[in-house]
Amino acid sequence: MTGHSSATGSGRVTGSALGALGVLAFSMSLPATEIAVGELDPWLVAFGRAVGAGLLASAYLRLVRAPRPTATQWRRLAVVAAGVVVGFPLFTSLALTTQTAAHGAVVIAVLPAVTAVFAVLRAGERPSPLFWAASGSGLVAVLVFLFLRGSASGAVEPADLFLLAAVALCGLGYAEGGALARDLGGARTICWALVLSLPLTVPISTVAALARPPAAGTGAWLGFGYVTVVSMFLGFFAWYAGLARGGVAQVGQIQLAQPVLTLGWSALLLAEPVTLPAIGAALLVLGCVVVTQRARDLRAVPAGTNSPRRPRSSPDRRTAGAGR
């Protein structure tokens, strides 16, 4: 058995299909988080779910007898953990104590562009001026929406700053994790990142639970369970496997559907109104992201770098035998 996940190795499943499954799992993360933080401490929700997922990850790694990562891989896993295990859960949990999941979905709409930017920077590719113009336009669209939805003075609320920080860290974690999954496999990338985070997530969760003993209804615990098992654990099996198999840039486009799905879940589960400005802002940002993806001017990375460019004609071949 090698150090690769079978999730990336199955020749029967394309990177796009795996990516779509991951996006579907993540699309309900914001509504589930909002339900959970309605009755539970946001710090407990953010770090407690990482503890629960970390215990599941530890069991999985023991079950498959996964070899330990190298020193270089541990350093890269620290980046993944900072982005998707700590940063995104913490800042979204804090934001959703005062803001709605539907509002958050609009801000999260810029995540595909941010992910692409980090993928480009990390892979050493040279994007065209149109790429940067579209990325900047998407960010400006989100900022304008936030100002218009802010206070009478036009100030951005703290919750909006939390969401922007969450997007930046998540994009970094997605790009680094997707590249690292080419070596470790999708499942083992997120599992090792979760295990690496346990020395941080366990004490913070303990302090949060002692400071505010958890007492919540069934709905809050179901929301917490979802973000623990699906958003923080199983969803990444498919997502990182898809990024590794099909490429961060290509599969990252599937995130275009996430804001729309999140708005739908918010209306269905939370009865939150989906306003025309929110829909308009989301569509505008998605249009910018489409241009961003199509404007990429990819160039091969020099020999000897960690992330060579994936051939565009057969994106699935590189990881076709990862599980063997």
N, C-alpha and C positions, 0 to 999 in steps of 0.2 A: 504493500500500500504506500502510495506517495503522499506528499503533503498537500495534495490538491483536493478540493471538494468535488464530490460527484455532481453537485449542482451545476458546475461549469463544464463538466465533462460529458454529459449526455448529448450525443449527436442528434438526438431526436427533438430536442428543444432549442429553439433559436434564442439568441440574446434578446431580441425584441419581445418575445413571448415572456421570458423571465422578467424583463424590465417592466412590462405591463402588469404582471402579477405583483411586483413590488410596489408600483405606483398605486394600484388598487388598495393594497394593504395600508400604505401611508396616507391615502386620501381621507381616512377617517380618524387620523391621529389628532388633529386639532379639535374636532367635536368631542372625541373621547377625553382629551385632556381637559377641555372646558368643563365637562361633566364631573371629572374627578376633582379638580381644584375648587369646584363649587362647595365641597364639604371637607376636603382634605388639604393639609398644608402643601403649598406649591413646591416647597423644597423636598418634602417627602415624596410627592408625585414624581418630581424630576429625578431624584437620586434613588428612591425606593424601587422604581421600575428598573433602573439599571442594576440594582442588587438582585432582584428577582431574575432578570434576564441573564445576569452574570452567573448565577447558580445553575440555570439551565445550560448555559454555555460550557461551564466546567464539566457538567455531566456528559454533554455531547462530546467534548474533546477527549474525555476518558474512554467513552464508548468506542470511538473510532481510532483510539490510540494515536492521536495526532502528534507528530514530532514538534518539538519546541522551535519557535522561530529563531532566526539568526539575530545577531546584535543589530544589524542594519534594519531588519524587518521589525524588531521591537521599537526602534526609533520611529519608523513609519507608522506603526500601530498606535504610537502615542499621539500622532497627528490625527489619525482616524478617531481615536477615543475623545480627544479634545473637541472634535467637531460634532460627532453624532451621538456619543454616549453622554457627554457632559454639556456642551454648549447649547445645542439645539433643544434638548429637553428642558434645560433650566430656563432659558430665556423665553420659550413658548409658554411654559408653566406660569412664569411671572406675568407675562403679557396677558394671558387669558383669565387672570383674576379680575381684570377690569375691562377687558375688551372681548368682543365676540369672535367665534371661530370663523364666521362669514367675513368679518373684517380682516382677520388674519389670513384668510385664503387669498385675498387680493395682494397682500404684501408678499406672501409666499410665491405668488405667480412669477416673481423675478428670479426664483431659485434656479431654473434651467439655465438662464444666462450667466448667473454667478458660477454655477457648476462648470459651464463651458469655459469661462474665463480662467478658472483654476486649472482645468484640464489643459488648456492651451499653454498657460504659463509653465506648468509642470512638465509638459511634454516637449517644450522647446520649439513649438510651432510658431509660425509668423502669420498672424491674422491680418486681413486686409483692413484698410481704414473704415470700410463699411461695417465690418464686424464691431469695431469699437464704437462707432456712431450708433448702431442699433442697441448695443449693450447699454450705453449711456442714456439713450432715449427711454429704454425700459425702466431704468432706475429713476429717471426724472418723472416718468408717468406715475410711478408708485409714490414718490415724494410729494408730487402735486396732489394726488388723492389724499394723502395723509394730512397735508396742510388744510385742504378744503374740509376734511372731516374733523379737524382739530377744534380747538377752542375758538372763541370769538376773535381772539387776537391772531389766530392763524398759526399758533404754536403746535409743534408735533408733541403728542402726549408721550409719557415715559413708556407706555405699552408699545407704541410704534417703534421706539428706539430698541426695545427688547426684541421685537420681531425682526428688525433689520440686522441686529447682531446675530440672531438665530440663523437667518438666511446666509450671512457671510460664513459663519462657522460650519454650517451644514454643507454648503457648496464645497468648502475645502475638504471636509470629511468624505463627501461623495467621491470627489475626484481622486483623492489619495487612496481611498479604499478600493475604488474600481480598478486602479492601476495595480495595487498590491494584490488584489484577488487573482490576477493573472498568474501569480506565483503560489499563493496560499490556497486559492479557491474562495468562493464567495462565503460559504458557511464558516470556514475557519478564520477568515479575516475578521468578521464581526465577533465571533466567539473569543478570539484572543484579545481583541480590543476591550471586550466586556470584562474578561478576567483581569486584564492589566489595570482596569479602572477600579476594581473592588477595594483596594486599600484606601481609595478616596471616597467611593460611594457608600461603603458600609458605615464608616463613622459619621458622615454627614446625615445619612438616613436615620441613624440611631439618635443623634442629637435632635433632629427635627421631630422624631416620634416622641421623645421625652418632653420636648418643649411644648408640643401640642399633641397630646395623645389622640390617635386617630379614632374618630367616631363618625361613621358615615352610613348612609343607606345603601341599598343594593345597587342602585344606579351608579353611584360614585365608585363603588368597588368594581363593578363591571367595566367602567371606563378605565380604572387603574389596571385591571387585568388585561384589557385590550392593548393598552400602550406598553405593557410589560411583555406579553407573550407575542403579540403580532407586530406592533410598531418597532419595538426595540430588539426583537429576536428573529422571528420567522420571516418577517418582511425583508430583512436584509439578506437572508439566504438567497432569495430570488433576485433582489436588486443588485447586489454586488456580483453575483454570478452573471447576470445579464450585462452589466457594465464590462466585466472581464471578457465575456464572449463576444459581444458586439461592438465594444468600444464606448468610452465615456461620452464622446460627442454624439454618436449615432443613437445610442439607447437613451441618452439624456433627453432627447427630444420628446420621449414619451411622457415626461413630466408636464408637458403642455396640457395634458388632460387633468392633472391633479387639482388645480384651482376650481375648475368646473365641478369635478366630483365632490370636492370639499364643500362648495356652496350647496350642492344638492343634499349632502349628508347633514349640513347645518340646518337646512330648512326642514328636513325629514325628522331628525332626531331632537332638535332643539327648538323647532318652530321659529327660527330666526328669520326676519325679513331679509330678502335678497333685493337690495335696491338697484335701480337703474344705474346710478353712478358707480356702484361696485361692479356690476356686470360690464359696464363700459370700460372702466379702468382695467379690469381683468382681460378683456378682449384686446385692448390696446397694448398691454404688456405682452400678451401672447403673440400678437403680431410682431412686436419688436424681437421677441425670442426666435420666431420663425426666421426672420431676416438674419439674426445672429448666427443661427445654425447654417443657413445657406450661404452666408458670406465668408465662412471660414476658408482661409487660404492655407491649406495644410502643406507643410514641407517635411521631408524626412529628418529625423533626429540623427545627428552624427553618431557614428559607430562608437560603442562603448558606453552609451548612456543607458539609464535604467529602463526607459520607456520608449522603445522604437515605435515608429509609426505603424499602425495596423493597415494592411492592404485593404483597399476599399472594395475590391472585387469579391473577396471571400472572407468576410469579417469573422466567421465562426471557426475557421480552420485552426487558428493558433491554440485554441483551448479544447480542440475536439477530443484529445486524449487525456484531459486533465484528471479524470477520475480513474484511469487505468493504472 
